[in-house]
Every structure is written in C-alpha cells, then in structure tokens.
Amino acid sequence: MPQIETIKKKSIRSPFFYVGDKYKLMPQLKELFPEEINTYYDVFCGGGSASININAKKIVMNDINKKIIQLHKHLQYASKDINSFISKMYDLIKYYGLSHSEKDVNKKIEKLKKIYAKTYFSKYNKQAYLRLRDDYNQDQTNINLLYLLLIYGFNHMIRFNRQEKFNLPVGNVDWNKNVTNAIKNYSSWYNNNEITITNGMDFENFIKSANLNCRDFLYFDPPYLITYSDYNKLWNEEEEKRLYSLLTQLDKKGIKWGLSNMLSHKGKYNNILFEWSRNYNEYKVESNYISRFDNSIKSNSIEIYVTNYNNQV
C-alpha cells in the first residue's frame, strides 16, 4: 500500500474547528483527487474542511446531522455581510462576559494561567458558558448562540441529550484571531463558489437523489467504525456494509469516488474495510486522528484513502 507524500502547502481551516477533521490531511488527499471535477459531493461534510479546500465547478454538501447543516446554512447566509455577523458575535461575547483573547488582555486570565496551566479558559468561562447554554436551550432558533457554544464548548463539539438539550461542558478555548480568520475565509469561499447544501440526509438517500455522471466526484468521510467519538456512536457494522455496497454500485456505474477510513486503531482492526478495499486502490495517509477520549496522535493507527480510479501520487 503506497503512502501519500506529505505536502507542505497549508489548507484553509473550517470555522467549525472539528477535532480530527480533514483540515490537516487535505494537502495529502487533494493529490489523489481527480484533477478536473464537475460537481463535488461531500457526502459526510461535517465541518466542511474537504469542501472548503476542493477545486470543483460545483459543490454539494450533505450531513445527516441537521444541527451541522443548520450551522453551515447560517454561516452561508451571514456571508452576505460577514463583518456584521462577526460584530454581532463580539457583542454576544461581551454580553455573556466570555473571554475574548483576540481583543482583550485580561488580568484575571493571566492570573488563572499561573494557577491552572492547561485549563484557565474553562475556569474563567464556566459560569458565562452555562448561562449561554441555558439561553440557547430555551430558544434553539438562535443559531448565533449555537455557533458560540461550538467555539467555547468542549473540543468544539456539538452534542444533545435525549431531551434535545445541548449538554456539552465548557472547553478550554475561546474566540481568538483564528476564529475570525476562519469565518472570513469561509465567507470568501462561499461567495466565490457555486455551493448547494441539503437539509440533512442519510448518505444513501442523498446519493440516490443526486443526478450523477462520470465527471463528478464523491468524497466519503464516514464515522470510523473502530474509533471513539460521540459521532461514531451512530455507526455500526450494518451501516459500514451498507456504505460499501453503495460504493460498489457506484463503481459499476463509472462514478468516481474516494473514501477515508481507519484500518487499525488502538489494537482494533476493521476487517470489513480490509476485505472490501482490496478490490480498489489503497493509499496510507499520514493520520492526525484525535478523539475527545484521548488527545494524542496514535502512532499505531493506520488511516487509509481508497479510490476506484487511478491517479498519480
């Protein structure tokens, strides 16, 4: 199995800041994507790092998580006047009393840094964050509050309980210049590309509803069967097999696709992936997989990229 060469060129960061997203891997993956793409389908778009960094005439984004889709649509609408949106977010940060390291040098935070070397933001923001979370749960139509929760919440995740209440604790992060830059980059990307986003569909229904042809390219970054995250709890062996069956059907129709997945991780091995992927082209990826359960890069993990077409590395 060949390994993709590490490319130095940086990718554009998604304003969702997902832990373990494809931001750092895109320079590697783009080397294997088709050179010319008519319509690019991001089937499990998540934070959108793959879509933001792709070169295609049209981009179609989908994810079964409707809150993620809601946030994308909100930022895309805000891209009409992104400076106004950012200004509103600054006002909310000030209203709730959250830290804002892009703007402020806060003496209280500097004091907390000396006491809590790794958790000073969470110590400072906890009460303000809980008030923000309560307000959003009282009115979930206010998507500005949901985006702020994403920025200040634990590991930039989105999680709801069975009562449909947002329930993540505060994270050790705040709004810094990287957030503002990522939002502006997202706005520029959206305003300069032809982008369509679904209302949040199951991957198979999404593909069946698309009018595909041989000039299109579909990218699949599904939940990883053998890794640990809240998102992956929605995935099981039945879903894994359903996905591979669909990819096999697409291959028979001459539709180009690429798939990212984890072959081995922390002593676990994805035998379903191993057996299926042998029929196609496999490339080992220099992985950056991190989960909220263990914030370390796993040297014993093997992440692969699988395609049904030949390309030069």
Phi, psi and omega in degrees: 000115180292153177253139180288135178294141178287126181256136184281336183299131183279154176265169174274134184276136174288143177285007176266339174053042179298135170290127179080014178284184188268014181306307183284340183269346186301322176302325177288311186293323182297334177296338182254352177287153176303145182292324180239123181233126175285289177243128179259126180251114177263095194288322176241073195291331181053230180287350173091012182301322180293315180297319183296332186254012182265152172252109181206156178291322179224150179230130177239123184250142178212148170201143181288340179282106185291334177291322176296314178299318179301317179293317177301313181298322180295314179291326179291321175293318180295339182295349174295328177211076189292330179294325177294319178298314180298319178299320178296322179293321176301318180297321179293320178301316179293319181299317182276346180078029178280155177292151183216081189291343175294327187253322192247144165253099189265122182297326180294319179294318179300324178291319179294328178302324181288332182268316183241087188302326186246355186229025186294323179296318181294324177295318182289319190267352191308306184292319178296319179296318179297323177293318176300314181297318178298318180296319179295318181293337175282332181214090185278007173278347181273092186286338174301321179292323179295320179294322178295323176296322178298319181289317186264352183278170184299120177056025178053043182256168174234121181214135179237147178274186183292339177271011180063031176258136175295127189227017177286144175284172178295149177253172178266057184217164171207186181279115178236184184296334178295326178294311180298316179297319180295320178296317180294321177295320178298316180299315179298318178299313182295318183288343184247013178223160176267106189237134174238142178229140182279180176268010179098098186232154168300141187303321182290318177296323178298313181294318181294335180275349183274147177263085189272149171217177188291348179269356180271166177218133180247130177248130182243120174232073186285170170303142182273125187299326189251013178247175188245117170194162180297322180299321184289346178295341180278357189243143178213183183297326179296318178294320179301313180292324178296320178296313183292327175296319178295317179296323177296318178296318180296322179298319179295335179270359178080021179268127182281138177213161173224145183229132170258139177195167181257121181277319177217149183195123176050047177083356178261151182227132180271089182292329178297314177297315182302312182294318183287316188292341181297343180277355186228191180269126182244141177224134177280134182254140173286097194280152173237028186297126176226142176240167180289345180275340182203102184276053177224146177286133186267109181292338181267005179272146176237112176256138182232159174239128184243134178228161175252021178217161180269142177210155180274135176268000000 
